[in-house]
Amino acid sequence: MAPPHKPFVIALDGPAAAGKGTLGRRLAAHFGLAYLDTGLLYRAVGVRVLGAGEDPACKEAALRAARSLSAADLDDPRLRGDEAAAAASVVAEIPEVRQALVSFQREFAAHPPEGTKGAVLDGRDIGTVICPGADVKIFVTASPETRAKRRLKELRERGITSIHSRVLREMKERDARDSARAVAPMRAAEDATVLDTTDLDADGVFAKALEVIGPRLRAPR
């Protein structure tokens, strides 16, 4: 593992419902690392804007929300809803909002909480923008159809009624926004390992990730 003065950082990127959140939490527990779902930062900004009765596309409103964000905002149960997800994708397109949240994420990676040896950051631009020097970069993906099925199952387990075609359409629209935005678009870093989870269960994804991470842990740094 990395020396105490240089935390070991794992960057996980990829689209929604690809499995990176489940993988990130499991890797953090396995290696004793801190975990940050960076998407919650943007969801928290979106929820703050909506809560104030303002438009997430409004730069001034979104920037005010981003600058006043605190760690406690990440515990809001509303962040897991579809409305928060949609708002997050909109505010994430605003350069000033992204910049306001960059420092938070980099500080977390450089100085992980609770005396942990490093951090796992899960998002869409971790390996390309937030932590380009991460020790391990994995781009977690899956087919849109598979991801839609996973999201639909999750929604139904939470008692939310929806249909596959709608979930798939909304997911494709969000992918398009995240991939085409001018600032920090969602894409795999050139030195990232692409992990396709379409035909893998959670244990299979975890095993594949360990194959990628293992040699990096043993390599001299």
PyMOL commands that set and color helices and strands:
alter all, ss='L'
color gray80, all
select helices_A, chain A and resi 20-31+39-51+59-67+71-75+77-80+82-91+95-110+113-115+126-130+144-157+164-180+202-218
alter helices_A, ss='H'
color red, helices_A
select strands_A, chain A and resi 8-13+34-37+118-123+136-141+193-196
alter strands_A, ss='S'
color yellow, strands_A
deselect
rebuild
show_as cartoon
